[in-house]
Each structure stands twice: as structure tokens, then as C-alpha cells.
Amino acid sequence: MKEKEIDLKGLTPREANREIKKHAKRHSLLHLLNPDSMNYLAAGLTDKIELVVDGDLGYYAGSMIDGVKFTVKGRCGWYPADNMTSGEFIIEKDGGDGAGQGMYGGTLYIKGDTNSRTGQIMKDGTILVGGNSGFMTGLYMMGGKIIVAGDLGKNAGESIIAGTIYFGGKAESLGKNTQVQEIDGDEKKMLTDVLTKYGVKADAGGFKKITPVSGRPFYGD
């Protein structure tokens, strides 16, 4: 494996992303040092490469990435994995607001907690939260899976259109167009596989799911 360290200290997001894209052509793993909560890091990266960030990131980390394996050894601010299409994004601490906004595919795993609107308007893919998720989890969700090992905040699943929200704890309250159902045997196996893969200590048998009552919640049927 061809690995390279890149020191981000003193670089602007534009300069940092230029360095990442340049070295992604010649290396399979980039280890990024001194990120200093930088915004927009790795935005639009499509090279099949592994990125490891040694620290925290700011807004829109990994926005629109495709095929990247991205690990942040810290926390992220708003909208990590925004519009991600494929790959794997792992955040080793908390995930901020709007984690996985608009995702089209891939897997986003946040080991800690997320704040509001996790998975809003996501279309496909999987979001796994090892802790709790704040209010309006799955706002206007259109597809995919959100799996929360802990609790959901207020208005969970607000105006969900499609997709499923699985949760192992409690939901403080439900949003419009939602219903809570028991999981079936296939879903229990799926959850067990995902939780085991990422080392989340939770019993899949204790999960419930939120699904939409109607696929046309804004048209009165």
C-alpha cells in the first residue's frame, strides 16, 4: 500500500483539496494531519482511495464523495457525507447536524451522537449512529436506512416519504406521517450483521422501526 502523510496546517480548504486530489492519483492511503476543524475537506473526491484524518473537521466533510473510504479520528460539524453516492465514511466521535444529508448510497457510521436532522432528504444508503440522534431524524427522508442504537429526539421521522428508521432506544416524539412497527426476522438479521460489522454493542432484537404512513404525505392520501 502506498501511503502518504499530508500536513494541512496553514492550508485553505481549496489548497488542501488540491493536495488531496493530486496525491490520490498516486497513493492508496492518505493520512491527513492538523485538520484544525477545516470545512469542505475532500469535497467531490471520486478516487477509490482511503483517507484518514487525524483530528476534527468542520462543515460539509466528504460532501459528494464517491467510492472513498473516509475515517475521521474526531468529530465533524454540520452535514458530513452530504450527498455521498458510494463508499464508507466513519466518524469516531460525534457527527453534528444533518449527518448524511441527501445521501444517495454508501455507509455513514457515527460512533458517537448526532444532533438534528440526521439523514434528512436522504435517498439511499445506510446511516448508523452508535449513540443517540437528535430532533427530526429522517426529515423528508426518501429512501435508505437510518439505524440508531440509542434514542431519537423529538419529531422523529418528520414528513418521511420512504425508507426506514430503526432505533434501539426510545423516540421522544414522532413527526407527521410516521408509524412505529415491530421488525421482522429478516430485518433482525440485517441489523445484527450491520451492528456486528461495526462493533456496536446493541441487541438487534430490541429494535423497532419508523416507516411512513403514506408515500404521498403532502397530497392528502
C-alpha positions in Angstrom: 0.0 0.0 0.0 1.4 3.4 -1.0 0.7 5.7 2.0 1.4 9.4 2.2 1.1 11.9 5.0 -0.2 15.4 4.2 0.1 18.2 6.7 -2.9 20.5 6.4 -1.6 23.2 8.8 -1.9 26.6 7.3 -3.7 25.5 4.1 -7.1 26.8 3.0 -9.8 24.2 2.1 -9.2 24.9 -1.6 -5.4 24.3 -1.2 -6.0 21.2 1.0 -8.4 19.6 -1.5 -6.0 20.3 -4.4 -3.3 18.5 -2.5 -5.6 15.5 -1.7 -6.7 15.2 -5.4 -3.1 15.4 -6.6 -1.8 12.7 -4.3 -4.9 10.5 -4.7 -3.7 9.6 -8.2 -0.5 8.1 -6.9 -1.3 6.7 -3.4 -3.9 4.3 -2.0 -3.9 5.8 1.5 -3.6 9.5 2.6 -3.1 10.3 6.2 -4.1 13.9 6.8 -2.6 15.8 9.8 -3.5 19.0 11.6 -7.0 19.5 10.0 -7.9 22.2 12.6 -11.7 21.7 12.0 -11.3 22.5 8.3 -14.5 22.9 6.3 -15.3 21.2 3.0 -12.5 18.7 3.2 -12.4 16.1 0.4 -15.5 17.7 -1.3 -16.2 16.0 -4.6 -13.5 13.4 -4.3 -14.1 10.4 -6.6 -10.8 8.5 -6.4 -11.0 5.0 -4.9 -8.7 5.9 -2.0 -8.6 5.7 1.8 -8.4 8.9 3.7 -7.6 9.0 7.5 -8.0 12.4 9.2 -6.1 12.9 12.5 -8.5 15.3 14.3 -11.8 17.1 13.9 -13.4 18.5 10.8 -15.9 21.4 10.3 -18.8 21.7 7.9 -19.5 19.5 4.8 -16.8 17.0 5.3 -16.7 14.5 2.5 -19.5 16.2 0.6 -20.4 14.4 -2.7 -17.7 11.8 -2.2 -17.9 8.7 -4.4 -16.1 5.4 -3.6 -13.9 6.9 -0.9 -13.1 5.1 2.4 -13.0 8.1 4.8 -12.2 7.9 8.5 -12.2 10.9 10.8 -10.5 10.3 14.1 -12.5 13.1 15.8 -15.9 14.8 15.3 -17.5 16.5 12.4 -19.6 19.7 12.2 -22.7 20.1 10.1 -23.5 17.9 7.1 -20.8 15.2 7.0 -21.3 12.9 3.9 -23.7 15.4 2.3 -24.9 13.9 -1.0 -22.4 10.9 -0.7 -23.0 8.4 -3.5 -20.9 5.4 -2.5 -18.1 4.4 -0.2 -17.7 4.3 3.6 -17.4 7.3 6.0 -16.6 6.6 9.6 -16.6 9.3 12.3 -15.1 8.2 15.5 -16.8 10.8 17.7 -19.9 12.9 17.2 -21.5 13.8 13.9 -23.0 17.2 14.1 -26.3 18.4 12.4 -27.6 17.0 9.2 -25.3 14.0 9.0 -25.8 12.1 5.8 -28.0 14.8 4.2 -29.2 13.8 0.8 -27.1 10.6 0.6 -27.6 8.5 -2.5 -25.6 5.5 -1.3 -22.7 4.1 0.8 -22.5 3.8 4.5 -22.0 6.6 7.1 -21.1 5.4 10.6 -21.0 7.8 13.5 -19.7 6.1 16.6 -21.0 8.8 19.0 -24.1 11.0 18.8 -25.6 13.2 16.1 -27.6 16.4 16.5 -30.7 17.4 14.5 -31.9 16.2 11.1 -29.8 13.1 10.7 -30.4 11.7 7.2 -32.7 14.5 6.0 -33.8 14.1 2.4 -31.5 11.0 2.0 -32.4 8.8 -1.0 -30.5 5.6 -0.3 -27.6 4.1 1.6 -27.2 3.4 5.3 -26.6 5.7 8.3 -25.5 4.0 11.5 -25.4 6.0 14.7 -23.8 4.3 17.7 -25.3 6.7 20.2 -28.3 9.0 20.1 -29.8 11.1 17.3 -31.4 14.5 17.9 -34.7 16.0 16.7 -36.2 15.4 13.3 -34.1 12.3 12.5 -35.0 11.4 8.9 -36.7 14.7 8.0 -38.2 14.3 4.5 -36.4 11.0 4.1 -36.9 9.5 0.7 -35.2 6.1 1.0 -32.4 4.1 2.6 -31.9 3.1 6.2 -31.1 5.0 9.3 -30.0 2.8 12.2 -29.7 4.4 15.7 -28.5 2.2 18.5 -29.8 4.7 21.2 -32.6 7.2 21.4 -34.3 9.5 18.9 -35.2 13.1 19.8 -38.4 15.0 19.1 -40.4 14.7 15.8 -38.6 11.5 14.7 -39.2 10.8 11.0 -40.9 14.2 10.4 -42.7 14.0 7.0 -40.9 10.8 5.9 -41.7 9.8 2.4 -39.9 6.4 2.0 -37.1 4.5 3.8 -36.9 3.1 7.3 -35.6 4.4 10.6 -34.5 1.7 13.1 -33.9 2.6 16.7 -32.9 0.6 19.7 -33.9 3.0 22.5 -36.9 5.4 22.8 -38.3 8.1 20.5 -39.2 11.3 22.4 -42.0 12.0 19.9 -42.9 11.2 16.3 -43.2 13.5 13.4 -46.0 13.7 10.8 -46.7 10.7 8.5 -45.0 8.2 10.8 -45.8 4.9 12.4 -43.8 2.6 14.7 -43.7 -1.1 13.8 -42.0 -4.2 15.0 -39.1 -5.6 12.9 -39.3 -8.9 11.2 -36.8 -11.8 11.1 -35.0 -10.6 8.0 -34.6 -7.1 9.5 -33.3 -8.5 12.7 -30.6 -10.4 10.8 -29.8 -7.3 8.8 -29.4 -5.2 11.9 -27.3 -7.9 13.6 -25.0 -8.0 10.6 -24.6 -4.3 10.5 -24.1 -3.8 14.2 -21.6 -6.7 14.4 -19.6 -5.4 11.4 -19.1 -2.0 13.1 -18.7 -3.3 16.6 -21.9 -1.6 18.0 -22.9 -3.3 21.2 -26.7 -3.4 20.9 -29.3 -6.2 20.7 -31.0 -6.1 17.4 -34.0 -7.9 18.9 -34.8 -4.8 20.9 -35.1 -2.5 17.9 -38.3 -1.0 16.4 -38.8 0.8 13.2 -40.4 4.0 11.9 -42.0 3.9 8.5 -44.2 6.3 6.5 -47.9 6.0 6.7 -48.2 7.3 3.2 -45.8 7.7 0.3 -47.7 10.9 -0.6 -47.9 12.8 2.7 -48.4 16.2 1.1 -51.3 15.2 -1.2 -53.8 14.1 1.4 -53.6 10.3 0.8 
